[in-house]
Amino acid sequence: MAKPEFAEQALSPWMKKEGPDRDVVLSSRIRIARNLRSYPFPMLATPSQSADVMEQLLSVAETGRLNGLGQPATYRLSELTELEKLVLVEKHLISPALAGESRNGALILGRNEDISIMINEEDHLRIQCLYPGFQIREAWEYASKVDDIFEESVDYAFDEKYGYLTSCPTNVGTGIRASVMMHLPALVITGQINRILSAVTQVGLAVRGLYGEGSEATGNLFQISNQITLGQSETEILDNLHSVARQMIGHEKAARDRLLAESRARIEDRVRRSYGILSYASIIDSKEAAQRLSDVRLGVNLGLLPEVELDVLNELIVSTQPGFLQQKFGEALNPEQRDMTRAQIIRSRLATKA
């Protein structure tokens, strides 16, 4: 059976586009949670009820109502292999919950993979929009258009007092999670990161790792998102995140300037050592790979490694994850085989550089 299109390339098409402050912000994301009025939430729905929800929501795409937003493809999770679902998680196109626990789960995926719509995850409908760089307001406008199309097609669970009703109380209200994925190596190296992240949490924002809630911030990648959805408007949520993220971008860039001014030889040695290890290692685990790729990315952004393309590094973040490694080779790999394969892929991509 042919691989789904999303499994062919590690780098989603939207990731190849330029975006503001791309040197610090890898991506901006909006996620909207919605439920259908006449059905129990997914955790309480019977198989027949969740199947009915799935078919209703898939029909919005299959009848062409979303075609103006990129002619999306539809996937029923039951028809995908475990590795294909893991690849979707590694590309941030579905959540681990949808991959592992959902009954009658499905996905509507835009051609550029900038829109991914999860069906029967924690909520009946989760609309996700991804943009490169710092474009959180642009991501909201796009996601809102998709939300409007669904709202014209199905009856949402909505309360005049509380807003949109969701499975988790923390999403009640607007149902919006806005987040930015930030690369903050200079703040980590200069020892400022804990103080800044503590301040971020004091203003109602959450800090997570690369794969969201419960994940570790490997490779100096931090996801910053709102925690409050009830009692605030969409504009207030976006303005708060935008303001805090803008300050963090400024702090990170100032820390990078400081590293160059005060420790140029040491930081250049650090990034070139990591580049050398990645270029010649025969075996490397995922945690070390993430840290070395972070160093190299910092070196590129500081102008110390002009021979390396950012798109190559973005691709390697995904293509060296366990699911994509195994999907690429079409077989299960044990940990040592994955570490050897990961090193091989990194060596090959850094050798071609484009």
Salt bridges, closest charged atoms under 4 A:
GLU18 OE2 - ARG22 NH1 3.29
ASP21 OD2 - ARG246 NH1 3.01
ASP21 OD1 - LYS253 NZ 2.85
ASP23 OD1 - LYS253 NZ 3.90
ASP23 OD2 - ARG256 NH1 3.88
GLU55 OE1 - ARG76 NH2 3.01
GLU62 OE2 - ARG76 NH1 3.67
GLU82 OE2 - LYS85 NZ 2.92
GLU113 OE1 - LYS91 NZ 3.02
GLU121 OE1 - ARG126 NH1 3.03
GLU122 OE2 - ARG126 NH2 2.97
ASP123 OD2 - ARG126 NH2 2.89
ASP147 OD2 - ARG34 NH2 3.07
ASP155 OD2 - ARG37 NE 3.27
GLU216 OE2 - LYS287 NZ 3.73
ASP239 OD1 - ARG137 NH2 2.80
GLU252 OE2 - ARG256 NE 2.69
GLU262 OE1 - ARG258 NE 3.43
GLU268 OE2 - ARG272 NE 3.57
ASP269 OD2 - ARG273 NE 2.66
GLU288 OE2 - ARG292 NE 3.27
ASP295 OD1 - ARG270 NE 3.09
GLU307 OE2 - ARG272 NH1 3.72
ASP311 OD1 - ARG22 NH2 2.39
GLU315 OE1 - ARG349 NH2 3.03
ASP339 OD1 - ARG342 NH1 2.73
